[in-house]
Every structure is written in C-alpha cells, then in structure tokens.
Amino acid sequence: MRLLVCGGAGFIGSTFIRYALAAHADVSVVNYDALTYAANPENLADVRDRFGPRYVLVRGDIADHDAVAAVVREHHIDSLINFAAETHVDRSIHLGAQAFVRTNTLGVCVLLDVARAAGLERFVNVSTDEVYGALDLEEPRRFTEETAFAPNAPYAAAKAGGDLLCRAYVATHKVPVIVTHCSNNYGPYQFPEKLIPFAIFRALADQPVPIYGDGRYVRDWIYVEDHAAALDAILRKGTPGTVYNIGADNERENLEVVRGILDILGKPHTLMARVEDRPGHDRRYAIDPQRICNELGWCPAYSRDRFAEGLERTVRWYLDNRLWVERLRARAAELNPHIHA
C-alpha cells in the first residue's frame, strides 16, 4: 500500500503512521502536512530513524489542488487517509470559522476531486462525533452511524460539511471513501491546548486548572493507539461508502478526568477553578461502536475498565517528555502569537 496521510504530523495522524508502518511491512507513507501550529515534525523523529525510505514528509495544504495532485502522481499513491483539520473548538468560536471551513470542508472537497481523478483504491476521512450535536446527561441513547447531523460549534459544522461531501462523492462519482466519527482522544503527543495535557502542565506549575461551567460535560474518551488500530482496520477491511463510529464506551465527566490527573500528580483538587462556560457547549457525547466491532473485529484495549491505566500512562509520558512540550510551545508561539497553551 502506497499511502498518503494528510495531516500526519499532528497528534492522531502521527500515532497512526507509527502504528501502520510497524504493523505492515508492505506499507509506505507520504505524510502531507501544512505544519501549522498544532503539527510537529518531532512527533515522527523515531519513524524516520526506524523506517527510513518507507516514510516521507511533504509540506503542503490539502486545499491546494495542484499540490495534492502532484504528490499523488509523484509517489504513485493508491490510498489516502485524511487527518488534516482545524480542530480546536474554542478557536472556531473566538477567532472565526473561515479557516475551519477552508480546511475541514473545502480541503476535503479537494481531496475527493484528486482521489476521483487518480482512481484511488481507498480513502478514509477521519471526522468527529461532534457532528452529531449533543446528548442529555440522563438519556441512555448513544450516537450511531444513523444519527442525524446537528453540529453546534463552527468547528463541528465545518467537519459535517466535509462528511456530507464524502457522502455525495460516493453516491455521485463512486469515490471509495469511508467516513469515521471518533470520540475524544487522549495519549502521548497531543497538543497542550487540549484538556488532558493542558491540565497536566497547569497542575505541574501549581496553576489553576480552568473548568468550564459546572464541569459535568461528558465525553467518551479513547486512547489514541486504540483509535489508530481502528483506522488501520477500516482502511484495510472497511466497506467503501460506509460510516464507522469509533469509541471506547468510556464516558467520563470533565471533573472526573481532571481529578484523576491531579491524583496521579499528587496535586490538590483545589487547583480546579470554575470559569465562564463556553458558548454552545455540548453537554454529552457518547459513541455506539457496534458496527466496527461486529464487522471488522476491532475492540479497544483501553476500554472503560482500563481508563485509569491509560490516563496514568499518558501523564507519565508527558512527565518524561517535558522538553518535547516546551519546544512545541515555542514553535506554536512563533507561528501563532495568539496561542496561550
């Protein structure tokens, strides 16, 4: 498989590249990444050393049709997986939605056009459970692949736009695209503006850890290596034109997650500080992963019973890699001075 990984220098993309190259000797990867503030080539330094010519990094924008098409031709790409996205919800609210629409909707359209023209065999578009909107805390319902889209944040609306284009290209042009919707990821190499690494480094500095509103916002947390394994199964065995929801059946309130981090670090719970709630803050996300489990035989290693283990493994990684974090923060501040992670 000659695989184009778009957005592979970020948190989930770099984990997937490492997983796919280690698991399959017949895979070569071209990592096509714009290297914006949340990307970090250092995430894959070990990959260059371990896999040599099977891994190539090309800097580029998925919304640039000619550049994407040239990479596909030059490297004889036969399959594509897209992680490239603007992802931070607060940014889509406070800094404007245009960059999100350009990457998450227009960028996906460009990739679909290139895939169609090149006759690619496989295309996986990695999306989010946030396209489904929100669930109430008390209701037993979870998101399935048939749940109607009802995005509440500009980020989620832009992702939904890309997902709907995928659906249309399957129906109209028979592009062999698969869409995935995953819950919140955690693990090594995550950009430190996200909840878990952000809380870790605030707590280490004995600074208040901000908690939106009442803190009773529920997310279905999945360890990032489990997500990578699911995507690998989908890329190889998934049915084109199908949607797969990926989750770990691991719903946790933000308060519980932050308390767990503080306990691992030996810090007092009094570091948690309530702040004004985010506009349009979705109360709960929950994924029903039965389709991928039943059809492809995937199941998460770090499910509900092993969340504490996965969280401690994550915290320990950040403690052991503080220099990685500081270099990433410095790079991010240079690229975008509005970042205060």
C-alpha positions as CSV (number, residue, x, y, z in Angstrom):
1,M,0.0,0.0,0.0
2,R,1.4,3.4,-1.0
3,L,-0.5,5.6,1.4
4,L,-0.9,9.4,1.5
5,V,-1.5,10.5,5.1
6,C,-2.8,14.1,5.2
7,G,-2.2,15.8,8.4
8,G,0.1,13.2,9.7
9,A,2.3,15.4,11.8
10,G,-0.4,16.0,14.4
11,F,-1.4,14.0,17.4
12,I,-3.7,11.3,15.9
13,G,-2.1,11.3,12.5
14,S,1.5,10.7,13.8
15,T,0.2,7.9,16.0
16,F,-1.5,6.2,13.1
17,I,1.7,6.5,10.9
18,R,3.8,4.9,13.6
19,Y,1.2,2.1,14.0
20,A,0.7,1.4,10.3
21,L,4.4,1.2,9.5
22,A,5.2,-1.0,12.4
23,A,2.2,-3.3,11.7
24,H,2.6,-3.8,7.9
25,A,5.9,-4.2,6.1
26,D,4.2,-3.6,2.8
27,V,3.1,-0.1,3.6
28,S,5.0,3.1,2.6
29,V,3.7,6.5,3.8
30,V,3.9,10.0,2.4
31,N,3.0,12.4,5.2
32,Y,1.4,15.5,3.6
33,D,1.1,18.2,6.3
34,A,0.8,22.0,6.3
35,L,2.9,22.1,9.5
36,T,0.7,24.7,11.2
37,Y,0.9,25.4,14.9
38,A,-0.6,22.1,16.1
39,A,1.6,19.9,13.9
40,N,5.0,18.9,15.0
41,P,7.6,17.0,12.8
42,E,9.3,15.9,16.1
43,N,6.3,13.6,16.6
44,L,7.8,11.3,13.9
45,A,11.5,11.6,14.6
46,D,11.6,8.0,15.6
47,V,9.7,7.0,12.5
48,R,12.4,8.4,10.2
49,D,15.0,6.5,12.1
50,R,13.1,3.2,12.2
51,F,11.6,3.0,8.7
52,G,13.8,5.1,6.5
53,P,12.7,5.3,2.9
54,R,9.2,3.9,3.8
55,Y,8.4,7.3,5.3
56,V,8.5,10.7,3.5
57,L,7.3,14.1,4.8
58,V,6.0,16.7,2.3
59,R,4.8,20.1,3.4
60,G,1.6,21.2,1.8
61,D,-2.0,22.3,2.1
62,I,-4.9,20.0,1.4
63,A,-6.9,22.9,-0.1
64,D,-4.2,23.3,-2.8
65,H,-5.5,21.0,-5.6
66,D,-2.4,21.1,-7.8
67,A,-0.1,20.4,-4.9
68,V,-2.1,17.4,-3.7
69,A,-2.5,16.0,-7.2
70,A,1.3,16.3,-7.8
71,V,2.1,14.4,-4.7
72,V,-0.3,11.6,-5.6
73,R,1.3,11.3,-9.1
74,E,4.9,11.6,-8.0
75,H,4.6,9.0,-5.3
76,H,2.2,6.6,-7.1
77,I,-0.3,6.9,-4.2
78,D,-3.1,4.2,-4.2
79,S,-4.8,5.0,-0.9
80,L,-5.4,8.1,1.3
81,I,-6.4,8.8,4.9
82,N,-7.2,12.4,5.9
83,F,-6.5,13.7,9.4
84,A,-5.8,17.3,8.3
85,A,-8.2,19.6,10.1
86,E,-8.6,22.7,12.2
87,T,-9.8,21.1,15.4
88,H,-9.9,23.4,18.4
89,V,-13.5,24.3,19.2
90,D,-12.6,27.5,21.1
91,R,-10.7,28.8,18.2
92,S,-13.6,28.3,15.9
93,I,-15.7,30.3,18.3
94,H,-13.4,33.2,19.3
95,L,-11.1,33.5,16.2
96,G,-13.6,32.9,13.5
97,A,-14.7,30.0,11.4
98,Q,-13.3,30.7,7.9
99,A,-10.0,28.7,8.5
100,F,-12.1,25.8,9.7
101,V,-14.4,25.8,6.6
102,R,-11.4,26.1,4.3
103,T,-9.6,23.1,5.7
104,N,-12.4,20.9,7.0
105,T,-14.9,21.4,4.2
106,L,-13.1,22.8,1.1
107,G,-9.9,20.8,1.8
108,V,-11.9,17.5,1.9
109,C,-13.6,18.5,-1.4
110,V,-10.1,19.0,-3.0
111,L,-9.0,15.5,-1.7
112,L,-12.2,13.9,-3.1
113,D,-11.6,15.5,-6.5
114,V,-8.0,14.3,-6.6
115,A,-9.0,10.8,-5.4
116,R,-11.6,10.6,-8.1
117,A,-9.2,11.8,-10.9
118,A,-6.4,9.4,-9.7
119,G,-8.7,6.4,-9.3
120,L,-7.5,5.8,-5.7
121,E,-8.5,2.4,-4.2
122,R,-9.1,3.6,-0.7
123,F,-10.0,7.0,1.0
124,V,-10.7,7.3,4.7
125,N,-11.9,10.7,6.0
126,V,-11.3,11.0,9.8
127,S,-14.1,13.0,11.4
128,T,-15.6,13.6,14.8
129,D,-18.6,12.7,16.9
130,E,-19.2,16.4,17.3
131,V,-21.1,16.5,14.0
132,Y,-24.0,14.7,15.8
133,G,-24.5,17.5,18.3
134,A,-25.2,16.8,21.9
135,L,-26.9,14.3,24.2
136,D,-28.6,14.8,27.5
137,L,-26.8,13.5,30.6
138,E,-29.6,11.3,31.7
139,E,-30.7,9.7,28.3
140,P,-29.4,6.2,27.5
141,R,-29.1,7.0,23.8
142,R,-25.6,7.0,22.1
143,F,-24.6,8.2,18.7
144,T,-24.9,5.6,15.9
145,E,-24.0,5.9,12.3
146,E,-27.6,6.8,11.5
147,T,-27.8,9.7,14.0
148,A,-28.7,12.9,12.2
149,F,-26.1,15.7,12.0
150,A,-26.8,18.6,14.4
151,P,-23.5,20.4,14.9
152,N,-23.5,23.2,17.5
153,A,-20.0,24.7,17.1
154,P,-18.5,26.1,13.9
155,Y,-15.7,23.5,14.0
156,A,-18.2,20.7,14.0
157,A,-20.3,22.3,11.3
158,A,-17.2,22.5,9.0
159,K,-16.4,18.9,9.7
160,A,-20.0,17.9,8.9
161,G,-19.6,19.8,5.6
162,G,-16.7,17.6,4.7
163,D,-18.5,14.4,5.7
164,L,-21.5,15.3,3.6
165,L,-19.3,15.9,0.6
166,C,-17.9,12.4,1.1
167,R,-21.4,11.0,1.0
168,A,-22.2,12.9,-2.1
169,Y,-19.0,11.8,-3.9
170,V,-19.8,8.2,-3.1
171,A,-23.3,8.5,-4.5
172,T,-22.4,10.6,-7.5
173,H,-18.9,9.6,-8.5
174,K,-18.4,6.3,-6.7
175,V,-15.3,7.5,-5.0
176,P,-14.4,4.7,-2.5
177,V,-14.5,6.9,0.6
178,I,-15.2,5.8,4.2
179,V,-16.0,8.3,6.9
180,T,-15.2,7.8,10.6
181,H,-16.5,9.6,13.6
182,C,-14.4,9.2,16.8
183,S,-14.8,10.4,20.3
184,N,-12.2,12.4,22.4
185,N,-8.7,11.0,22.1
186,Y,-6.0,11.1,24.7
187,G,-2.4,9.9,24.9
188,P,1.2,10.9,24.0
189,Y,2.0,13.7,21.6
190,Q,-1.3,15.7,22.0
191,F,-1.0,19.4,21.5
192,P,-1.0,21.0,25.0
193,E,-4.0,23.3,24.5
194,K,-6.3,20.2,24.8
195,L,-7.9,19.3,28.1
196,I,-5.7,16.5,29.4
197,P,-2.2,17.8,28.6
198,F,-3.3,21.4,29.4
199,A,-4.5,20.2,32.9
200,I,-1.2,18.3,33.4
201,F,1.0,21.3,32.8
202,R,-1.2,23.7,34.7
203,A,-1.1,21.4,37.7
204,L,2.6,20.8,37.5
205,A,3.1,24.6,37.7
206,D,0.6,24.8,40.6
207,Q,-1.6,27.0,38.5
208,P,-5.4,26.9,38.5
209,V,-6.9,24.3,36.1
210,P,-9.9,26.0,34.4
211,I,-13.1,24.0,34.4
212,Y,-15.9,25.2,32.1
213,G,-19.3,25.8,33.9
214,D,-20.3,23.1,36.3
215,G,-17.7,20.7,34.8
216,R,-20.3,18.0,34.2
217,Y,-19.6,17.7,30.5
218,V,-19.3,14.1,29.4
219,R,-17.0,12.8,26.7
220,D,-16.3,9.2,25.6
221,W,-12.5,9.0,25.9
222,I,-10.5,6.7,23.7
223,Y,-6.7,6.1,23.9
224,V,-5.1,7.3,20.7
225,E,-3.4,4.0,19.9
226,D,-6.8,2.3,20.0
227,H,-8.1,4.8,17.5
228,A,-5.1,4.1,15.2
229,A,-5.8,0.4,15.3
230,A,-9.4,1.0,14.4
231,L,-8.4,3.2,11.5
232,D,-6.0,0.6,10.3
233,A,-8.7,-2.0,10.3
234,I,-11.1,0.4,8.4
235,L,-8.5,1.3,5.8
236,R,-7.8,-2.4,5.1
237,K,-11.2,-4.1,5.6
238,G,-13.9,-1.4,5.7
239,T,-16.6,-1.2,3.1
240,P,-16.4,1.9,0.8
241,G,-19.4,4.2,1.2
242,T,-19.8,3.2,4.9
243,V,-19.6,5.3,8.0
244,Y,-17.9,3.8,11.1
245,N,-18.3,5.3,14.6
246,I,-15.2,4.7,16.9
247,G,-15.5,4.8,20.6
248,A,-14.3,3.1,23.8
249,D,-17.6,3.0,25.8
250,N,-15.7,5.2,28.3
251,E,-17.9,8.2,29.2
252,R,-16.3,10.5,31.8
253,E,-17.2,13.9,33.2
254,N,-14.5,16.6,32.7
255,L,-14.4,16.9,36.5
256,E,-13.6,13.2,36.9
257,V,-10.8,13.4,34.3
258,V,-9.1,16.4,35.9
259,R,-9.4,14.9,39.4
260,G,-7.7,11.8,38.0
261,I,-4.8,13.8,36.6
262,L,-4.4,15.7,39.9
263,D,-4.4,12.5,41.9
264,I,-1.7,11.0,39.7
265,L,0.4,14.1,40.1
266,G,-0.3,14.3,43.8
267,K,-1.9,17.7,43.5
268,P,-4.9,19.1,45.5
269,H,-8.3,19.2,43.9
270,T,-8.5,22.8,45.0
271,L,-6.5,23.6,41.8
272,M,-9.7,23.2,39.8
273,A,-11.1,26.6,39.1
274,R,-14.6,27.2,37.6
275,V,-14.7,29.6,34.7
276,E,-17.4,31.0,32.5
277,D,-18.9,28.4,30.2
278,R,-18.1,28.1,26.5
279,P,-20.8,29.3,24.1
280,G,-22.8,26.4,22.7
281,H,-21.0,23.9,24.9
282,D,-22.3,20.4,24.2
283,R,-23.3,18.5,27.3
284,R,-22.5,14.9,26.4
285,Y,-21.1,12.8,23.6
286,A,-21.4,9.0,23.5
287,I,-20.4,6.6,20.7
288,D,-22.0,3.3,19.9
289,P,-19.2,1.4,18.2
290,Q,-21.1,-1.8,17.4
291,R,-20.7,-1.6,13.7
292,I,-16.9,-1.6,13.7
293,C,-16.7,-4.2,16.4
294,N,-19.1,-6.6,14.7
295,E,-18.0,-6.1,11.1
296,L,-14.2,-5.6,11.5
297,G,-13.5,-7.3,14.8
298,W,-11.9,-4.2,16.4
299,C,-12.2,-3.5,20.1
300,P,-10.3,-1.0,22.2
301,A,-7.5,-2.2,24.5
302,Y,-8.1,0.7,26.9
303,S,-11.8,0.5,27.4
304,R,-13.8,1.7,30.5
305,D,-12.1,-0.7,32.9
306,R,-8.6,0.4,31.9
307,F,-9.1,4.2,31.7
308,A,-7.1,4.9,34.9
309,E,-4.2,2.9,33.4
310,G,-4.4,4.8,30.1
311,L,-4.6,8.1,31.9
312,E,-1.6,7.3,34.1
313,R,0.4,6.1,31.1
314,T,-0.4,9.4,29.4
315,V,0.6,11.6,32.3
316,R,3.8,9.7,32.7
317,W,4.7,10.2,29.1
318,Y,4.3,14.0,29.4
319,L,6.4,14.0,32.6
320,D,9.1,12.1,30.7
321,N,8.9,14.4,27.7
322,R,8.7,17.9,29.0
323,L,11.4,19.1,26.6
324,W,9.1,18.0,23.7
325,V,6.3,20.1,25.2
326,E,8.4,23.2,25.6
327,R,9.8,23.0,22.1
328,L,6.3,22.6,20.7
329,R,5.0,25.6,22.7
330,A,7.9,27.7,21.5
331,R,7.2,26.7,17.9
332,A,3.5,27.3,18.3
333,A,4.1,30.8,19.8
334,E,6.3,31.7,16.9
335,L,3.8,30.5,14.3
336,N,0.8,32.0,16.1
337,P,1.3,34.6,18.9
338,H,-2.4,34.3,19.9
339,I,-1.8,30.8,21.5
340,H,-1.6,30.7,25.3
341,A,-1.5,26.9,25.9
